[in-house]
Structure formats: structure tokens, C-alpha cells
Amino acid sequence: MRLNSFDLGEPVPELNQPHALAIIRPWTDIGSVGSLVLSCLETYLGAKALGELARPGEFFDFTRYRPTLVRQENNTEIVVPNTTITHGIQPGSHDFIFLRLLEPHMQAEAYVDSVIELFKNFGVKRYCLLGSIFDMVPYTRPLLVTGNASDPELQNELALVNVRHSDYQGTTSILSLIGSRASQLGIETCSMIVHLPNYLTMEEDYRGEKRLMEVISFLYGFTLPKEDMEKANEQEEQVRLIAEQMLKQDPRLGEILKQLEANYDSGIKQGQKETKLSPEVEKFLLDLDRRFRQD
């Protein structure tokens, strides 16, 4: 079945007031946190494919999102980057739609229109953007999560799990239009973005997944798989040991850490107030990231 720019597999399921949870790649999927969370939820619900863009080349530049060549025995397959949609059934409650959105390089308005028509077709009740960004936050504090909700009751629920209200203004993704368009249609909207230390970069940040799943678990009752929990704990311990070793070697770095902690505790976040770093601080952050990668 064709629905605007999407091809939906048939038979098209009937969903009960679904909540649509989305990630935007690559803009707010640092450390693959959003991807890890969606995979966790899809596994939990036994999610099935719902659809994808019929002609992704209408929206994406494939010299920037490169296709992938995959060889299996005597077969060769070319995987073309695409926006994909899955759905999960939750008996006795609302269902879920999961969207892995790639940022478009062209025809962005038609892309957004197609997502909105998808919401209309399935009667989406809530749209939630999940993700992660780099920030100047201390590794010694719980990972910061910021977000907003169009419904005051939902905003209060987010506050109960220490999600800080975001008043960021500045450069954004064209796909932010999805949230504003959905809100105009009476669909609840919210965002949950985890802030990762920009001096401890990882391809798969299970600490970020763990923190974001704490919020989602509070809202929906899902739990983080034991395997992912163990990986998150291992990463946290690895970070702690490396940082402690560096602090022993150069106690002056403790003052730098105190500054980051003070900024965190006072609610100063990247995008609200620019933090200018001395060469010493920048060297510390680069050294910490380098040591973490080596270990």
C-alpha cells in the first residue's frame, strides 16, 4: 500500500491509538543511543516491519549516505539507506510505531508531509523524539536528560524522573517540523534527549541507553535488558578507573572537574550559556577521551 512517499506492507495492521517514538539520524543519535533504545523496545514488543520510503533517492544524497555492499555465500546485496518504520502491539493498551528517520537532503517538506500523513492514517496519539547529543557535562554526575512536552501533565511526569525542561533555541533539524505539525493536529508531543560527555566518545554508548531507558521505563514500564545493563555498568566503571588514574597523575585536573560539576549542578547547559575552555581544560578532555579509547 502506498501512503504518500511510504510503502506499507500488507495487510496493513490496525493499531490502537499508537504512540510514535522516533530518532533522527545522524543529528541526534550520538553514540547510537536512540538506535539502541528503539532496538530494545522493538525486541520487547516483538515489533514487525511496517514500511519504508518507496524511493529514498527522492530525499537522500547517496554520496553522503552511502549504500552498503553485503556478501553472503553466493549472494550479493546492496543495502540502500532509508527511513524505516516498525510497529509493536501492546495488548490491553495503546500500540507503538517506531521511526528511524534519516535527515533529508532535499524535498524536506514532502518528507515531513509523508510522516504526518502516516500519523493521521494510524491515529497517532503521541509523538516522541528520542536522542542524544554531546555536551560539556561531568562524568561524575547522572547523565543529563532534557526535554519538553506539549501536555503539562506529561511535562510533570518527565520532571519526576529528572528530565530538565529545555529552553534551547538555535540551529535545529528540518525534521523538527514534524513535532510542530503534529502538535497542530492535537497530537501530544514530547522530546527526551540525553547529554553525553563530549570527551568520552563511544560508537555504542550503553550508559546513554541506560539513562534514557530509565525515563521510558517510568512512562511505559519497559525495562532495560540485562545484557545492556551490564555493558552500561562496565562502561561506567571503565570511565571511573581511567579518570581516577589521571587525577592522581595530575591533581590540578580535579579543579577542572569541579568546574564541570558546578556547571551541571547550577543547570548551565550547552546552548544556554557558552562555556569557554582554557587550553589546559581542552587538553584534559582530549587526553581523557584518548585514554578511554585505548583501554
Stockholm file with secondary structure:
# STOCKHOLM 1.0

chainA/1-295         MRLNSFDLGEPVPELNQPHALAIIRPWTDIGSVGSLVLSCLETYLGAKALGELARPGEFFDFTRYRPTLVRQENNTEIVVPNTTITHGIQPGSHDFIFLRLLEPHMQAEAYVDSVIELFKNFGVKRYCLLGSIFDMVPYTRPLLVTGNASDPELQNELALVNVRHSDYQGTTSILSLIGSRASQLGIETCSMIVHLPNYLTMEEDYRGEKRLMEVISFLYGFTLPKEDMEKANEQEEQVRLIAEQMLKQDPRLGEILKQLEANYDSGIKQGQKETKLSPEVEKFLLDLDRRFRQD
#=GR chainA/1-295 SS CEETTEEECSSCCCCSSCEEEEEEETTTBGGGHHHHHHHHHHHHHTCEEEEEESCGGGTCCTTTSCCEEEEETTEEEEECCCCEEEEECCTTSCCEEEEEEECCSSCHHHHHHHHHHHHHHHTCCEEEEEEEEEECCCTTSCCEEEECBSSHHHHHHHHHTTEEECCCCSCCCTTHHHHHHHHHTTCEEEEEEEEEETTSCCSSCHHHHHHHHHHHHHHHCCCCCHHHHHHHHHHHHHHHHHHHHHHHHCTTHHHHHHHHHHHHHTTCCTTTSCCCCCHHHHHHHHHHHHHHHHC
#=GC SS_cons         CEETTEEECSSCCCCSSCEEEEEEETTTBGGGHHHHHHHHHHHHHTCEEEEEESCGGGTCCTTTSCCEEEEETTEEEEECCCCEEEEECCTTSCCEEEEEEECCSSCHHHHHHHHHHHHHHHTCCEEEEEEEEEECCCTTSCCEEEECBSSHHHHHHHHHTTEEECCCCSCCCTTHHHHHHHHHTTCEEEEEEEEEETTSCCSSCHHHHHHHHHHHHHHHCCCCCHHHHHHHHHHHHHHHHHHHHHHHHCTTHHHHHHHHHHHHHTTCCTTTSCCCCCHHHHHHHHHHHHHHHHC
//
